[in-house]
Structures are given as structure tokens and as C-alpha cells.
Amino acid sequence: RDESLREAPATPPYNLSEYFKQFLFPQNECELHNFRLSFSQLKWDKWIIAPHRYSPQYCKGDCPRVVGHRYGSPVHTMVQNIIYEKLDSSVPKPSCVPAEYSPLSVLTIEPDGSIVYKEYEDMIATKCTCR
Amino acid sequence: PHSRGRGVSDRTPGLLGAPEDAVSGLNPLLRPPKGVRRGYALLPPLLKVLSDRGRQTGESEAPRLQPDSRALRYMKRLYKMSATKEGIPKAHKSHLYNTVRLFTPCSECKHRHRDLTKGDVHSVDLLFNLDRVTALEHLLKSVLLYSFDTSLPISSSLTCMCHLSVKERDFSSQVCPSLSHSIAFSLHFEVRKRKWVEIDVTSFLRPLIATNRRNIHMAVNFTCLMGDPQQNTKLENPINMALVPPSLLLYLNDTSEQAYHRWHSLRHRRKNPVRPRQRSSPLADPTGDRGEENSQGKRASRRR
């Protein structure tokens, strides 16, 4: 035991903050971003009567290397990150995508002149995740 | 599309459903694979916009017939009652529908005759074309929507007799007589600045709509008298109402994938509460969460 101690070089006091740096959340981490459009921009206001404005939102940002419970990500996400970092960088890193949506009610004029009120599923992103 | 147990979606016209001809004009990359079930046939105009990358949006839209202004006013009012300004559906218990379609009668059938022998009877012959109703839209309620402008004193009450008959062609017999189901009912309502009168014809039309009837041909005799039968038996002269031929309103439950289902989202929310799930991966938390064992313990007890 003495010999092994004598041989081993004195390692500098381990710098914990360095160790944790690799797990810090990225600056522009994955999160929900606002986006609002009006159907007149798409020139659809002739047949979409309401709503006038529509905020579909979107997800953007880098996924931290260790996503864990923060994004409700499955373990597969970390496995994919390890593959990307250690085995094959052609495998993409996990992406920042919507995890939940809310519906949208739309009032439109049909080609035959009838009018329809419809509630569509999954039209507004409300939560992001890394996958 | 992942199936949520609601069956394969059929063509859903409107925002997310483009008529089949829209598919032919699409960029080949966006067309559904050959022989794919109809479920894929609904390529929304949204995709059409993406495929017409060069062209300005809205140019490729086929011209649409303009709706009746009264009908438009009614549907805008219905929209305000059903959704917020941002377009989020309001959660009403009674609000079971996720689709409401308003049809105005075809112009060529709108004629009106007065049977002068019986006084002032308004009779209108109506033909509604229901082509836009898809096979996945199930009828919840149907209403004849009368709007009328009268110079009635506001406090007056009206008693109306309504005789409704539906004419349908009977293809089985050679002579093709027009069979007709008819129903007569009286309505009593207060005119308090009311511009609309809704006549529930659900039970009457359900069999026709359930059999995917595309055209509904009906004759409506509408006689309104001032006064209230309870108070004075002698009803005064029939008022001369400028009756506008009614629109047909269908409250539907669209069972396709794109449509929003309250009961589904409520059940989904109950199953997966919004709180993020604890992950017990070795790398989950570099600080080695001391609480791990009791969260595991908690999880095990929850599973038990």
C-alpha cells in the first residue's frame, strides 16, 4: 500500500465544479417559444373567419446531456446522447420537440358556401421535451 | 398517423381536409403512397401551401360561394360562445359537439307561396345539400334556424304553428312518387329582440342524416299569430312577418383523428397528470439525489 501511494503522482484536489460543468444545462436550453400569426398573412382570411390570430408556438433549444426528469424524457434519450458522444456522431443528438398540445376552434367557409365551426386537436404546442 | 382508437379518419373537409382533387395538384413528394387507404386522402390545404412553395398562399384556393350574411352573423355569435379570442375551445358541460355546420337552402328551391284561403301561411320549399358532412361526423342535434325582422313591439309573444314535411324520392317503385314524412308542432315564444328562432328537428331528420342522405328536401309551413293562447283564446290577426327561409344547423361529433374530443383529453389528463415523472436512471441526477431510495420506495408502494 505504501509503495502504491509513493508511486501514484499527487493528483490535484479534484475540482468538483469542473466535474459538474459537463452536466450544466445549456444556455439556450430547450423551451417553448412564442409565435403568433394571423390568417390574413397566409391570405386565408377569406375562408377562415375566426380566430383572427393563432399562436401555434414552437420548441427550440439544445437538450442538456443529462435530461432526466426535467423534460419527462425516457432513458432512451440519454442512451441516444451517449451513442452520439461515444460511439457514432452520425446518430443525431436528442431534439427539442413539443410534448403536449392544446386544441383550436376554427370557423371556416366551405367551398359550397356553408359555414362550419370545428374544434381541431393538437394545434397549439404547450410543452416541450427532449427526444 | 398514430391511431388513437378512433378509427381511420375519413375525408374531413374544412381546415384539415382538402377535397381529393387537392391531392392531384400536390407536389409528388407530398402525395400519399399509391393505394393508401382513404384515411390518408385528407391532405390539409396547409400541406398544399407547403408544396406551393413558390406561389403566394391563398392564390391556389378555389373560389368559394359567399355565405348568407345573417348565417355568418349567427355562426360568429356561436363561435364567441364556444371559444376564447385565441380560439381555445371553452369547456362547457353541455358543449358535446366539436363541429357545427350551417347550411343555407339551395337558391333555386327557395320559392314561397301563400295559401290565401287559410290566411297568411308562409310556406317554403327547401333543398339542403349536405355533401360537406363526412361519414365520421355523427349527428347530435339538428335545428331549423329562422331569422325574422319584424317591427313587433318588444314585449309581444308569438304563437306559431309549424308544419314540416320532408319529401324523399322513393327509388324502389317505378312511378317514383315523392313520399313525405310530415310533422306539425306549435311553438310559443317571446319576441324579446330575438332575431333567431331555433326549431329542433333532430328526431325528424336523424334517420335521413344517419343514412348519409346528401340532399334533404323539405316544405315548411309557418303561421305565426300575435298573442298567447293561454291568455286569450282569440288570437289576433296573423302578423305579417318577413320570414327569411330558414338555415339548417347540424351539431355534430366528428370522430376523426384531427377533431378535438373533450372526453378523450379529460381521460388522457387523468391518466398522465402534468407533473413530470421521476426518472430513476443512474445518470438522472449527477448530485446523486439522496432522496432516490425513498422515491424508489414510494414508487414501489404506488405500484403495489
Interface residues (C-beta under 8 A of the other chain):
Chain A: Y19 F20 F23 L42 K43 W44 K46 W47 I48 I49 A50 P51 R53 Y54 S55 V66 G68 H69 R70 Y71 G72 S73 P74 V75 M78 S102 P103 L104 S105 V106 L107 T108 I109 E110 P111 D112 G113 S114 I115 V116 Y117 K118 E119 Y120 E121 I124
Chain B: P13 G14 L15 L16 P19 P45 V49 Q56 T57 G58 E59 E61 A62 R64 L65 Q66 P67 A71 L72 M75 K76 L78 Y79 S82 A83 K85 E86 G87 I88 P89 N98 T99 V100 R101 L102 F103 T104 N129 D131 R132 D254 E257 Q258 A259 Y260 H261 S265 P276 R277 Q278 R279 S281 L283 A284 D285 P286 T287
